[in-house]
Amino acid sequence: MAKIGFLGLGVMGYPMAGHLQAAGHQVTVYNRTVAKAESWSQEHGGSWAATPRQAAEGADFVMACVGNDDDLRAVCQGADGAFAGMVSGAVFVDHTTVSAKVTRELYGAAQTAGISFLDAPISGGQAGAENGVLSVMCGGEQQAFDTAVPIVDAYARICRRIGASGAGQMTKMCNQIAIAGLVQGLSEALHFAEKADLDSRAVVEVISQGAAGSWQMSNRYETMIEDHFEHGFAVDLMRKDLGICLDAANETGASLPVTALVDQFYKEVQNQGGGRLDTSSLLKRLRQLG
């Protein structure tokens, strides 16, 4: 079993760290809100640390699942950062969705420090984290990936290396691009069914068994029909991710017209006070438009 530091106990990180402890690893957690770290320790039996450095000291692996580029830099670097506490040969596994730019920056800093750095963003939402069935897409060196996979398996359905440093984050962008279009399409389909006085549940029962079927349809249509939008990934976080996608598209020359449009629809939801609603709230926007 491994000694592990886990940084960030949000809706994803909290259960992920719990799976690691349940698998028999020795887990020390860090969270900016100390009460959350104390609560996790009481619930799962692991320990907690006051700084990322303390959580990382002597660890074989350090996992991070924080908010954005700046949050990741903060837990990695500086006198109290995880890199300062990690021993040579240890592996840092970043599960945050961040830019490929900061990933490559921290990959270089990790190399200088004699440690390995994997970008390993996740997909599957809160339910996937709680049930230990996340999809993990990785970038970084093959050897570091091979050593990390048995650890990550504690909360993953699939964990795959896509390529060199940054490839995991670029793959997560593909994931968010695909989701944005799917959720908008599902929202429009349900909105159309309502306007046409169709039984929305009957419509979904039929079309979900054909080419229109998707995870989003199977897992979100019921709450969408009932006008409940507090069941998953928040609009504020989706806009952060889509901003990363659009910035990367400018750098690579990719054309993302649908993604750019849906990003603006999410901006409208934010402007209406819906930043904490889940991403399926695109239907709520359509209903408000009439």
ABEGO torsion letter per residue (X at the ends): XBBBBBBEBBAAAAAAAAAAAAAGBBBBBBBABAAAAAAAAAAAGBBBBABAAAAABGBABBBBBBABAAAAAAAABEAABAAAABBBGBBBBBABBBBAAAAAAAAAAAAAAGBBBBBBBBBGEAAAAAAGABBBBBBEBAAAAAAAAAAAAAABABBBBAEBBGAAAAAAAAAAAAAAAAAAAAAAAAAAAAAAGBBAAAAAAAAAABAABBAAAAAAAAAAAAGBAAAEBBAAAAAAAAAAAAAAAAAAGBBBAAAAAAAAAAAAAAAAGAAABBAAAAAAAAAAAX
